[in-house]
Amino acid sequence: VKAAKALATIGFDNPENRTAIAAAGAIPPLVTMLTSGTDDGKVKAAASLLNLTVSPENQATVAAAGAIPPLVAMLTSGTDDGKVKAAKALATIGFDNPENRTAIAAAGAIPPLVT
């Protein structure tokens, strides 16, 4: 949890750090944390992925790592903070990326986002 929080912090507003974090292989463990972490861990992992996907080059990598389905699951079963972080992460994963937007919709994100 502390590592995910640290990654969110150092990736915030720093494109070079976001690129380095992704290149170091941090994305797959963060996706794993979305599915098997504590509630706090899931929130921190979603926040880290949110920050990483502000850089467009990380959007496809995060989607390919399987982040979309657990983020969509957080929209309905996560904590209130988790729901917010998941929605924001999905927004950045899909920003200006039609393939990811299609995958997000196919994963069932639209109903929980509009209710």
MOPAC internal coordinates of N, CA, C and O (Angstrom, degrees):
PM7 1SCF
backbone

  N    0.0000 0     0.00 0     0.00 0    0    0    0
  C    1.4494 1     0.00 0     0.00 0    1    0    0
  C    1.5267 1   109.75 1     0.00 0    2    1    0
  O    1.2310 1   120.63 1   136.48 1    3    2    1
  N    1.3247 1   116.40 1   -43.52 1    3    2    1
  C    1.4630 1   119.82 1   179.79 1    5    3    2
  C    1.5221 1   111.36 1   -64.14 1    6    5    3
  O    1.2310 1   120.74 1   142.02 1    7    6    5
  N    1.3248 1   116.20 1   -37.98 1    7    6    5
  C    1.4673 1   119.45 1   179.32 1    9    7    6
  C    1.5256 1   110.60 1   -66.29 1   10    9    7
  O    1.2310 1   120.14 1   138.68 1   11   10    9
  N    1.3359 1   117.34 1   -41.32 1   11   10    9
  C    1.4632 1   120.31 1   179.02 1   13   11   10
  C    1.5256 1   110.51 1   -64.12 1   14   13   11
  O    1.2310 1   120.76 1   139.99 1   15   14   13
  N    1.3263 1   116.15 1   -40.01 1   15   14   13
  C    1.4675 1   119.76 1   177.67 1   17   15   14
  C    1.5292 1   110.37 1   -64.11 1   18   17   15
  O    1.2310 1   120.86 1   138.07 1   19   18   17
  N    1.3263 1   115.95 1   -41.93 1   19   18   17
  C    1.4664 1   119.86 1   179.28 1   21   19   18
  C    1.5189 1   111.06 1   -63.21 1   22   21   19
  O    1.2310 1   120.17 1   139.22 1   23   22   21
  N    1.3220 1   117.28 1   -40.78 1   23   22   21
  C    1.4662 1   120.55 1   178.39 1   25   23   22
  C    1.5250 1   110.92 1   -64.36 1   26   25   23
  O    1.2310 1   120.47 1   141.12 1   27   26   25
  N    1.3246 1   116.70 1   -38.88 1   27   26   25
  C    1.4682 1   119.64 1   177.43 1   29   27   26
  C    1.5208 1   110.24 1   -62.86 1   30   29   27
  O    1.2310 1   120.89 1   140.12 1   31   30   29
  N    1.3162 1   115.91 1   -39.88 1   31   30   29
  C    1.4651 1   120.49 1  -178.16 1   33   31   30
  C    1.5190 1   111.93 1   -68.98 1   34   33   31
  O    1.2310 1   120.37 1   132.07 1   35   34   33
  N    1.3311 1   116.90 1   -47.93 1   35   34   33
  C    1.4677 1   118.18 1  -176.04 1   37   35   34
  C    1.5227 1   112.51 1   -75.70 1   38   37   35
  O    1.2310 1   120.40 1   160.81 1   39   38   37
  N    1.3441 1   116.84 1   -19.19 1   39   38   37
  C    1.4550 1   119.65 1   177.25 1   41   39   38
  C    1.5162 1   113.31 1   -87.06 1   42   41   39
  O    1.2310 1   120.47 1   166.03 1   43   42   41
  N    1.3212 1   116.70 1   -13.97 1   43   42   41
  C    1.4601 1   120.97 1  -177.46 1   45   43   42
  C    1.5212 1   109.96 1   -68.47 1   46   45   43
  O    1.2310 1   120.83 1   -54.46 1   47   46   45
  N    1.3123 1   116.02 1   125.54 1   47   46   45
  C    1.4678 1   122.72 1   174.55 1   49   47   46
  C    1.5318 1   113.31 1    56.20 1   50   49   47
  O    1.2310 1   120.69 1  -147.57 1   51   50   49
  N    1.3402 1   116.29 1    32.43 1   51   50   49
  C    1.4587 1   119.35 1   179.67 1   53   51   50
  C    1.5276 1   108.98 1  -144.96 1   54   53   51
  O    1.2310 1   119.88 1   -87.55 1   55   54   53
  N    1.3319 1   117.84 1    92.45 1   55   54   53
  C    1.4646 1   121.04 1  -176.55 1   57   55   54
  C    1.5258 1   113.93 1   -58.15 1   58   57   55
  O    1.2310 1   120.20 1   142.30 1   59   58   57
  N    1.3210 1   117.23 1   -37.70 1   59   58   57
  C    1.4682 1   119.74 1  -179.94 1   61   59   58
  C    1.5279 1   111.16 1   -63.95 1   62   61   59
  O    1.2310 1   120.61 1   138.44 1   63   62   61
  N    1.3300 1   116.44 1   -41.56 1   63   62   61
  C    1.4623 1   119.39 1   178.41 1   65   63   62
  C    1.5261 1   111.33 1   -67.02 1   66   65   63
  O    1.2310 1   120.44 1   141.68 1   67   66   65
  N    1.3360 1   116.76 1   -38.32 1   67   66   65
  C    1.4702 1   119.26 1   178.27 1   69   67   66
  C    1.5245 1   110.80 1   -61.02 1   70   69   67
  O    1.2310 1   120.61 1   137.88 1   71   70   69
  N    1.3219 1   116.43 1   -42.12 1   71   70   69
  C    1.4685 1   120.66 1   178.38 1   73   71   70
  C    1.5289 1   110.20 1   -64.67 1   74   73   71
  O    1.2310 1   120.47 1   136.28 1   75   74   73
  N    1.3131 1   116.70 1   -43.72 1   75   74   73
  C    1.4661 1   120.85 1  -178.96 1   77   75   74
  C    1.5272 1   111.40 1   -65.55 1   78   77   75
  O    1.2310 1   120.39 1   139.85 1   79   78   77
  N    1.3174 1   116.86 1   -40.15 1   79   78   77
  C    1.4755 1   120.67 1   179.55 1   81   79   78
  C    1.5262 1   109.98 1   -62.32 1   82   81   79
  O    1.2310 1   120.52 1   134.42 1   83   82   81
  N    1.3202 1   116.61 1   -45.58 1   83   82   81
  C    1.4679 1   120.17 1   179.15 1   85   83   82
  C    1.5198 1   110.82 1   -64.71 1   86   85   83
  O    1.2310 1   120.40 1   136.53 1   87   86   85
  N    1.3328 1   116.84 1   -43.47 1   87   86   85
  C    1.4632 1   120.73 1  -179.28 1   89   87   86
  C    1.5219 1   112.13 1   -64.64 1   90   89   87
  O    1.2310 1   120.39 1   152.25 1   91   90   89
  N    1.3118 1   116.85 1   -27.75 1   91   90   89
  C    1.4676 1   121.02 1  -179.97 1   93   91   90
  C    1.5278 1   112.18 1   -78.26 1   94   93   91
  O    1.2310 1   120.08 1   174.78 1   95   94   93
  N    1.3277 1   117.45 1    -5.22 1   95   94   93
  C    1.4603 1   120.10 1   176.25 1   97   95   94
  C    1.5148 1   114.98 1    90.67 1   98   97   95
  O    1.2310 1   120.00 1  -157.84 1   99   98   97
  N    1.3236 1   117.61 1    22.16 1   99   98   97
  C    1.4629 1   120.37 1  -176.44 1  101   99   98
  C    1.5255 1   114.10 1   -76.71 1  102  101   99
  O    1.2310 1   119.87 1   160.91 1  103  102  101
  N    1.3207 1   117.85 1   -19.09 1  103  102  101
  C    1.4620 1   119.36 1  -173.79 1  105  103  102
  C    1.5412 1   112.69 1   -65.60 1  106  105  103
  O    1.2310 1   118.07 1   129.85 1  107  106  105
  N    1.3343 1   121.27 1   -50.15 1  107  106  105
  C    1.4722 1   118.96 1  -179.47 1  109  107  106
  C    1.5353 1   114.43 1   -57.06 1  110  109  107
  O    1.2310 1   118.70 1   136.57 1  111  110  109
  N    1.3393 1   120.08 1   -43.43 1  111  110  109
  C    1.4741 1   117.85 1   176.99 1  113  111  110
  C    1.5283 1   113.41 1   -64.11 1  114  113  111
  O    1.2310 1   120.20 1   146.68 1  115  114  113
  N    1.3228 1   117.22 1   -33.32 1  115  114  113
  C    1.4662 1   119.39 1   176.78 1  117  115  114
  C    1.5196 1   110.84 1   -66.31 1  118  117  115
  O    1.2310 1   120.32 1   141.12 1  119  118  117
  N    1.3300 1   117.00 1   -38.88 1  119  118  117
  C    1.4695 1   120.40 1   177.19 1  121  119  118
  C    1.5271 1   109.86 1   -65.63 1  122  121  119
  O    1.2310 1   120.05 1   139.56 1  123  122  121
  N    1.3191 1   117.52 1   -40.44 1  123  122  121
  C    1.4656 1   120.57 1   176.33 1  125  123  122
  C    1.5204 1   110.78 1   -59.62 1  126  125  123
  O    1.2310 1   120.68 1   139.19 1  127  126  125
  N    1.3233 1   116.31 1   -40.81 1  127  126  125
  C    1.4581 1   120.69 1   179.38 1  129  127  126
  C    1.5274 1   111.44 1   -62.72 1  130  129  127
  O    1.2310 1   120.28 1   149.68 1  131  130  129
  N    1.3333 1   117.08 1   -30.32 1  131  130  129
  C    1.4654 1   120.13 1   177.54 1  133  131  130
  C    1.5233 1   112.13 1   -62.91 1  134  133  131
  O    1.2310 1   120.45 1   150.26 1  135  134  133
  N    1.3183 1   116.75 1   -29.74 1  135  134  133
  C    1.4612 1   119.93 1  -176.15 1  137  135  134
  C    1.5183 1   113.69 1  -100.81 1  138  137  135
  O    1.2310 1   120.25 1   151.89 1  139  138  137
  N    1.3248 1   117.13 1   -28.11 1  139  138  137
  C    1.4651 1   117.84 1  -174.38 1  141  139  138
  C    1.5159 1   113.86 1  -125.94 1  142  141  139
  O    1.2310 1   119.98 1  -172.19 1  143  142  141
  N    1.3006 1   117.65 1     7.81 1  143  142  141
  C    1.4514 1   120.28 1   179.97 1  145  143  142
  C    1.5195 1   112.53 1   -86.81 1  146  145  143
  O    1.2310 1   121.24 1    -4.94 1  147  146  145
  N    1.3122 1   115.23 1   175.06 1  147  146  145
  C    1.4610 1   120.94 1   172.72 1  149  147  146
  C    1.5350 1   108.18 1   -69.93 1  150  149  147
  O    1.2310 1   120.78 1   -10.13 1  151  150  149
  N    1.3162 1   116.11 1   169.87 1  151  150  149
  C    1.4691 1   118.42 1   177.37 1  153  151  150
  C    1.5216 1   110.41 1   -57.91 1  154  153  151
  O    1.2310 1   120.15 1   136.30 1  155  154  153
  N    1.3288 1   117.32 1   -43.70 1  155  154  153
  C    1.4597 1   120.84 1   178.85 1  157  155  154
  C    1.5262 1   110.56 1   -63.97 1  158  157  155
  O    1.2310 1   120.47 1   139.30 1  159  158  157
  N    1.3237 1   116.70 1   -40.70 1  159  158  157
  C    1.4566 1   120.54 1   178.18 1  161  159  158
  C    1.5178 1   112.13 1   -62.38 1  162  161  159
  O    1.2310 1   120.68 1   140.07 1  163  162  161
  N    1.3217 1   116.30 1   -39.93 1  163  162  161
  C    1.4622 1   120.38 1   178.48 1  165  163  162
  C    1.5251 1   111.01 1   -63.55 1  166  165  163
  O    1.2310 1   120.65 1   138.94 1  167  166  165
  N    1.3303 1   116.36 1   -41.06 1  167  166  165
  C    1.4662 1   120.25 1   178.38 1  169  167  166
  C    1.5263 1   110.50 1   -62.97 1  170  169  167
  O    1.2310 1   120.82 1   134.54 1  171  170  169
  N    1.3318 1   116.04 1   -45.46 1  171  170  169
  C    1.4689 1   120.19 1  -178.91 1  173  171  170
  C    1.5248 1   111.03 1   -66.35 1  174  173  171
  O    1.2310 1   120.27 1   141.11 1  175  174  173
  N    1.3305 1   117.09 1   -38.89 1  175  174  173
  C    1.4667 1   120.44 1   177.97 1  177  175  174
  C    1.5283 1   110.23 1   -65.09 1  178  177  175
  O    1.2310 1   120.10 1   137.32 1  179  178  177
  N    1.3255 1   117.41 1   -42.68 1  179  178  177
  C    1.4653 1   120.39 1   178.16 1  181  179  178
  C    1.5278 1   110.59 1   -63.11 1  182  181  179
  O    1.2310 1   120.53 1   140.38 1  183  182  181
  N    1.3280 1   116.60 1   -39.62 1  183  182  181
  C    1.4669 1   120.06 1   178.34 1  185  183  182
  C    1.5234 1   110.62 1   -64.56 1  186  185  183
  O    1.2310 1   120.21 1   139.10 1  187  186  185
  N    1.3152 1   117.21 1   -40.90 1  187  186  185
  C    1.4642 1   120.52 1   178.29 1  189  187  186
  C    1.5156 1   110.92 1   -63.74 1  190  189  187
  O    1.2310 1   120.32 1   135.13 1  191  190  189
  N    1.3253 1   116.99 1   -44.87 1  191  190  189
  C    1.4578 1   120.57 1   179.44 1  193  191  190
  C    1.5309 1   110.89 1   -66.14 1  194  193  191
  O    1.2310 1   120.52 1   143.76 1  195  194  193
  N    1.3143 1   116.61 1   -36.24 1  195  194  193
  C    1.4584 1   120.37 1   174.47 1  197  195  194
  C    1.5257 1   110.17 1   -57.17 1  198  197  195
  O    1.2310 1   120.60 1   129.97 1  199  198  197
  N    1.3155 1   116.45 1   -50.03 1  199  198  197
  C    1.4638 1   119.72 1  -179.29 1  201  199  198
  C    1.5218 1   112.19 1   -65.75 1  202  201  199
  O    1.2310 1   119.97 1   140.44 1  203  202  201
  N    1.3202 1   117.66 1   -39.56 1  203  202  201
  C    1.4654 1   120.42 1  -179.56 1  205  203  202
  C    1.5223 1   111.95 1   -64.90 1  206  205  203
  O    1.2310 1   120.22 1   143.78 1  207  206  205
  N    1.3289 1   117.18 1   -36.22 1  207  206  205
  C    1.4622 1   119.57 1  -174.82 1  209  207  206
  C    1.5246 1   113.24 1   -85.17 1  210  209  207
  O    1.2310 1   120.40 1  -177.81 1  211  210  209
  N    1.3198 1   116.85 1     2.19 1  211  210  209
  C    1.4693 1   118.86 1   168.98 1  213  211  210
  C    1.5265 1   108.25 1   -64.04 1  214  213  211
  O    1.2310 1   120.56 1   150.68 1  215  214  213
  N    1.3243 1   116.54 1   -29.32 1  215  214  213
  C    1.4644 1   121.68 1   173.99 1  217  215  214
  C    1.5295 1   107.78 1   -84.50 1  218  217  215
  O    1.2310 1   119.97 1   -64.25 1  219  218  217
  N    1.3277 1   117.65 1   115.75 1  219  218  217
  C    1.4663 1   120.77 1  -175.05 1  221  219  218
  C    1.5298 1   113.98 1   -54.40 1  222  221  219
  O    1.2310 1   119.79 1   147.61 1  223  222  221
  N    1.3289 1   118.01 1   -32.39 1  223  222  221
  C    1.4666 1   119.35 1  -178.32 1  225  223  222
  C    1.5270 1   112.18 1   -65.79 1  226  225  223
  O    1.2310 1   119.52 1   163.03 1  227  226  225
  N    1.3282 1   118.51 1   -16.97 1  227  226  225
  C    1.4682 1   120.71 1   179.24 1  229  227  226
  C    1.5280 1   112.96 1   -92.70 1  230  229  227
  O    1.2310 1   119.81 1   167.15 1  231  230  229
  N    1.3261 1   117.97 1   -12.85 1  231  230  229
  C    1.4639 1   120.23 1  -175.57 1  233  231  230
  C    1.5301 1   112.47 1   -60.68 1  234  233  231
  O    1.2310 1   120.02 1   130.61 1  235  234  233
  N    1.3163 1   117.57 1   -49.39 1  235  234  233
  C    1.4654 1   120.55 1  -178.76 1  237  235  234
  C    1.5206 1   111.14 1   -66.85 1  238  237  235
  O    1.2310 1   120.28 1   144.02 1  239  238  237
  N    1.3243 1   117.07 1   -35.98 1  239  238  237
  C    1.4621 1   120.94 1   179.50 1  241  239  238
  C    1.5220 1   110.83 1   -64.09 1  242  241  239
  O    1.2310 1   120.67 1   135.89 1  243  242  241
  N    1.3211 1   116.33 1   -44.11 1  243  242  241
  C    1.4673 1   120.78 1   179.43 1  245  243  242
  C    1.5316 1   110.00 1   -65.01 1  246  245  243
  O    1.2310 1   120.53 1   136.82 1  247  246  245
  N    1.3206 1   116.59 1   -43.18 1  247  246  245
  C    1.4678 1   119.51 1   178.41 1  249  247  246
  C    1.5264 1   110.98 1   -63.79 1  250  249  247
  O    1.2310 1   120.25 1   135.52 1  251  250  249
  N    1.3284 1   117.13 1   -44.48 1  251  250  249
  C    1.4659 1   120.97 1   179.95 1  253  251  250
  C    1.5211 1   112.36 1   -64.44 1  254  253  251
  O    1.2310 1   120.63 1   153.24 1  255  254  253
  N    1.3212 1   116.39 1   -26.76 1  255  254  253
  C    1.4708 1   120.24 1   178.88 1  257  255  254
  C    1.5267 1   112.04 1   -76.81 1  258  257  255
  O    1.2310 1   120.51 1   175.01 1  259  258  257
  N    1.3318 1   116.64 1    -4.99 1  259  258  257
  C    1.4653 1   120.13 1   175.46 1  261  259  258
  C    1.5137 1   115.00 1    93.91 1  262  261  259
  O    1.2310 1   119.64 1  -158.65 1  263  262  261
  N    1.3204 1   118.29 1    21.35 1  263  262  261
  C    1.4646 1   120.97 1  -176.35 1  265  263  262
  C    1.5220 1   114.43 1   -73.13 1  266  265  263
  O    1.2310 1   120.13 1   154.03 1  267  266  265
  N    1.3225 1   117.36 1   -25.97 1  267  266  265
  C    1.4636 1   118.71 1  -172.76 1  269  267  266
  C    1.5316 1   113.11 1   -63.63 1  270  269  267
  O    1.2310 1   118.04 1   128.53 1  271  270  269
  N    1.3380 1   121.34 1   -51.47 1  271  270  269
  C    1.4670 1   119.10 1  -178.58 1  273  271  270
  C    1.5330 1   114.63 1   -58.52 1  274  273  271
  O    1.2310 1   118.64 1   134.78 1  275  274  273
  N    1.3314 1   120.20 1   -45.22 1  275  274  273
  C    1.4709 1   116.85 1   178.79 1  277  275  274
  C    1.5271 1   113.58 1   -68.81 1  278  277  275
  O    1.2310 1   120.02 1   149.55 1  279  278  277
  N    1.3307 1   117.56 1   -30.45 1  279  278  277
  C    1.4607 1   118.93 1   175.14 1  281  279  278
  C    1.5224 1   110.66 1   -66.51 1  282  281  279
  O    1.2310 1   120.43 1   139.55 1  283  282  281
  N    1.3233 1   116.79 1   -40.45 1  283  282  281
  C    1.4684 1   120.24 1   176.39 1  285  283  282
  C    1.5292 1   109.64 1   -63.09 1  286  285  283
  O    1.2310 1   119.88 1   139.04 1  287  286  285
  N    1.3175 1   117.84 1   -40.96 1  287  286  285
  C    1.4694 1   120.71 1   178.07 1  289  287  286
  C    1.5270 1   111.11 1   -60.70 1  290  289  287
  O    1.2310 1   120.56 1   143.28 1  291  290  289
  N    1.3208 1   116.53 1   -36.72 1  291  290  289
  C    1.4672 1   120.15 1   178.95 1  293  291  290
  C    1.5196 1   111.98 1   -64.36 1  294  293  291
  O    1.2310 1   119.98 1   154.18 1  295  294  293
  N    1.3255 1   117.64 1   -25.82 1  295  294  293
  C    1.4631 1   120.43 1   179.39 1  297  295  294
  C    1.5187 1   112.34 1   -61.48 1  298  297  295
  O    1.2310 1   120.42 1   152.37 1  299  298  297
  N    1.3207 1   116.79 1   -27.63 1  299  298  297
  C    1.4648 1   120.16 1  -178.15 1  301  299  298
  C    1.5179 1   113.52 1  -110.87 1  302  301  299
  O    1.2310 1   120.26 1   152.83 1  303  302  301
  N    1.3275 1   117.10 1   -27.17 1  303  302  301
  C    1.4640 1   118.16 1  -174.56 1  305  303  302
  C    1.5198 1   113.90 1  -118.09 1  306  305  303
  O    1.2310 1   119.96 1  -178.57 1  307  306  305
  N    1.3063 1   117.69 1     1.43 1  307  306  305
  C    1.4501 1   120.05 1  -178.93 1  309  307  306
  C    1.5201 1   112.76 1   -84.60 1  310  309  307
  O    1.2310 1   121.14 1    -6.26 1  311  310  309
  N    1.3119 1   115.43 1   173.74 1  311  310  309
  C    1.4599 1   120.94 1   172.86 1  313  311  310
  C    1.5321 1   108.00 1   -67.22 1  314  313  311
  O    1.2310 1   120.52 1   -11.25 1  315  314  313
  N    1.3078 1   116.61 1   168.75 1  315  314  313
  C    1.4700 1   118.73 1   179.14 1  317  315  314
  C    1.5220 1   110.54 1   -59.04 1  318  317  315
  O    1.2310 1   120.14 1   135.22 1  319  318  317
  N    1.3280 1   117.33 1   -44.78 1  319  318  317
  C    1.4666 1   120.60 1   177.80 1  321  319  318
  C    1.5256 1   110.39 1   -64.18 1  322  321  319
  O    1.2310 1   120.44 1   141.25 1  323  322  321
  N    1.3214 1   116.77 1   -38.75 1  323  322  321
  C    1.4552 1   121.13 1   177.86 1  325  323  322
  C    1.5137 1   112.57 1   -62.67 1  326  325  323
  O    1.2310 1   120.50 1   139.86 1  327  326  325
  N    1.3242 1   116.66 1   -40.14 1  327  326  325
  C    1.4665 1   120.49 1   178.02 1  329  327  326
  C    1.5206 1   111.09 1   -62.33 1  330  329  327
  O    1.2310 1   120.71 1   138.23 1  331  330  329
  N    1.3174 1   116.24 1   -41.77 1  331  330  329
  C    1.4677 1   120.49 1   179.42 1  333  331  330
  C    1.5236 1   110.42 1   -65.57 1  334  333  331
  O    1.2310 1   120.47 1   132.51 1  335  334  333
  N    1.3323 1   116.70 1   -47.49 1  335  334  333
  C    1.4673 1   120.43 1  -179.09 1  337  335  334
  C    1.5256 1   110.66 1   -63.85 1  338  337  335
  O    1.2310 1   120.30 1   139.99 1  339  338  337
  N    1.3345 1   117.03 1   -40.01 1  339  338  337
  C    1.4633 1   120.40 1   179.26 1  341  339  338
  C    1.5258 1   110.62 1   -63.87 1  342  341  339
  O    1.2310 1   120.24 1   136.13 1  343  342  341
  N    1.3258 1   117.15 1   -43.87 1  343  342  341
  C    1.4652 1   120.35 1   179.53 1  345  343  342
  C    1.5229 1   110.80 1   -62.33 1  346  345  343
  O    1.2310 1   120.63 1   136.98 1  347  346  345
  N    1.3274 1   116.40 1   -43.02 1  347  346  345
  C    1.4637 1   119.88 1   179.31 1  349  347  346
  C    1.5232 1   111.23 1   -66.85 1  350  349  347
  O    1.2310 1   120.37 1   140.08 1  351  350  349
  N    1.3311 1   116.90 1   -39.92 1  351  350  349
  C    1.4662 1   119.78 1   178.54 1  353  351  350
  C    1.5243 1   110.37 1   -63.62 1  354  353  351
  O    1.2310 1   120.15 1   136.34 1  355  354  353
  N    1.3214 1   117.32 1   -43.66 1  355  354  353
  C    1.4662 1   120.16 1   178.14 1  357  355  354
  C    1.5283 1   110.94 1   -62.50 1  358  357  355
  O    1.2310 1   120.58 1   143.56 1  359  358  357
  N    1.3158 1   116.50 1   -36.44 1  359  358  357
  C    1.4726 1   119.59 1   178.29 1  361  359  358
  C    1.5255 1   110.63 1   -63.41 1  362  361  359
  O    1.2310 1   119.96 1   137.46 1  363  362  361
  N    1.3248 1   117.68 1   -42.54 1  363  362  361
  C    1.4657 1   118.71 1  -178.86 1  365  363  362
  C    1.5267 1   111.38 1   -75.07 1  366  365  363
  O    1.2310 1   120.10 1   146.32 1  367  366  365
  N    1.3276 1   117.42 1   -33.68 1  367  366  365
  C    1.4698 1   119.93 1   177.28 1  369  367  366
  C    1.5291 1   109.90 1   -63.28 1  370  369  367
  O    1.2310 1   120.47 1   144.71 1  371  370  369
  N    1.3285 1   116.72 1   -35.29 1  371  370  369
  C    1.4559 1   120.72 1  -177.89 1  373  371  370
  C    1.5161 1   115.02 1   -93.01 1  374  373  371
  O    1.2310 1   120.19 1   174.80 1  375  374  373
  N    1.3310 1   117.25 1    -5.20 1  375  374  373
  C    1.4580 1   119.77 1  -176.06 1  377  375  374
  C    1.5279 1   111.01 1   -63.22 1  378  377  375
  O    1.2310 1   121.02 1   -58.25 1  379  378  377
  N    1.3124 1   115.66 1   121.75 1  379  378  377
  C    1.4668 1   122.97 1   177.90 1  381  379  378
  C    1.5372 1   111.80 1    53.63 1  382  381  379
  O    1.2310 1   120.81 1  -146.75 1  383  382  381
  N    1.3367 1   116.06 1    33.25 1  383  382  381
  C    1.4593 1   121.49 1  -178.38 1  385  383  382
  C    1.5323 1   108.42 1  -138.35 1  386  385  383
  O    1.2310 1   120.04 1   -91.22 1  387  386  385
  N    1.3405 1   117.53 1    88.78 1  387  386  385
  C    1.4674 1   120.57 1  -175.83 1  389  387  386
  C    1.5292 1   114.17 1   -57.20 1  390  389  387
  O    1.2310 1   119.84 1   141.84 1  391  390  389
  N    1.3224 1   117.91 1   -38.16 1  391  390  389
  C    1.4706 1   119.80 1   179.33 1  393  391  390
  C    1.5193 1   110.87 1   -61.54 1  394  393  391
  O    1.2310 1   120.45 1   134.03 1  395  394  393
  N    1.3158 1   116.74 1   -45.97 1  395  394  393
  C    1.4599 1   120.01 1  -179.89 1  397  395  394
  C    1.5248 1   111.37 1   -67.08 1  398  397  395
  O    1.2310 1   120.19 1   142.07 1  399  398  397
  N    1.3287 1   117.25 1   -37.93 1  399  398  397
  C    1.4708 1   119.47 1   177.78 1  401  399  398
  C    1.5213 1   110.40 1   -61.73 1  402  401  399
  O    1.2310 1   120.34 1   139.78 1  403  402  401
  N    1.3224 1   116.95 1   -40.22 1  403  402  401
  C    1.4576 1   120.76 1   177.82 1  405  403  402
  C    1.5286 1   110.25 1   -63.81 1  406  405  403
  O    1.2310 1   120.34 1   136.53 1  407  406  405
  N    1.3271 1   116.95 1   -43.47 1  407  406  405
  C    1.4649 1   121.02 1   178.92 1  409  407  406
  C    1.5245 1   111.33 1   -64.33 1  410  409  407
  O    1.2310 1   120.22 1   141.79 1  411  410  409
  N    1.3115 1   117.18 1   -38.21 1  411  410  409
  C    1.4697 1   121.48 1   178.94 1  413  411  410
  C    1.5294 1   109.98 1   -64.32 1  414  413  411
  O    1.2310 1   120.69 1   134.60 1  415  414  413
  N    1.3163 1   116.29 1   -45.40 1  415  414  413
  C    1.4677 1   120.05 1   178.03 1  417  415  414
  C    1.5212 1   110.94 1   -64.36 1  418  417  415
  O    1.2310 1   120.22 1   137.18 1  419  418  417
  N    1.3301 1   117.19 1   -42.82 1  419  418  417
  C    1.4722 1   121.22 1   179.85 1  421  419  418
  C    1.5200 1   112.10 1   -63.78 1  422  421  419
  O    1.2310 1   120.45 1   151.90 1  423  422  421
  N    1.3262 1   116.74 1   -28.10 1  423  422  421
  C    1.4645 1   120.60 1   179.34 1  425  423  422
  C    1.5248 1   112.23 1   -79.38 1  426  425  423
  O    1.2310 1   120.36 1   176.21 1  427  426  425
  N    1.3208 1   116.91 1    -3.79 1  427  426  425
  C    1.4637 1   120.25 1   175.11 1  429  427  426
  C    1.5128 1   115.62 1    94.20 1  430  429  427
  O    1.2310 1   120.01 1  -156.89 1  431  430  429
  N    1.3143 1   117.59 1    23.11 1  431  430  429
  C    1.4605 1   119.90 1  -176.47 1  433  431  430
  C    1.5178 1   114.68 1   -74.86 1  434  433  431
  O    1.2310 1   119.60 1   155.68 1  435  434  433
  N    1.3108 1   118.37 1   -24.32 1  435  434  433
  C    1.4572 1   119.53 1  -171.71 1  437  435  434
  C    1.5422 1   112.75 1   -65.61 1  438  437  435
  O    1.2310 1   118.68 1   131.12 1  439  438  437
  N    1.3345 1   120.12 1   -48.88 1  439  438  437
  C    1.4817 1   117.90 1  -178.57 1  441  439  438
  C    1.5441 1   113.78 1   -56.60 1  442  441  439
  O    1.2310 1   118.86 1   131.33 1  443  442  441
  N    1.3251 1   119.78 1   -48.67 1  443  442  441
  C    1.4704 1   116.25 1  -179.47 1  445  443  442
  C    1.5278 1   113.99 1   -68.58 1  446  445  443
  O    1.2310 1   120.33 1   156.26 1  447  446  445
  N    1.3241 1   116.97 1   -23.74 1  447  446  445
  C    1.4564 1   118.94 1   179.44 1  449  447  446
  C    1.5248 1   112.58 1   -76.54 1  450  449  447
  O    1.2310 1   120.06 1   156.06 1  451  450  449
  N    1.3211 1   117.48 1   -23.94 1  451  450  449
  C    1.4636 1   119.74 1  -177.61 1  453  451  450
  C    1.5150 1   113.08 1  -103.78 1  454  453  451
  O    1.2310 1   119.74 1  -178.20 1  455  454  453
  N    1.3055 1   118.09 1     1.80 1  455  454  453
  C    1.4811 1   119.75 1   178.45 1  457  455  454
  C    1.4940 1   111.32 1  -105.92 1  458  457  455
  O    1.2310 1   120.10 1   180.00 1  459  458  457

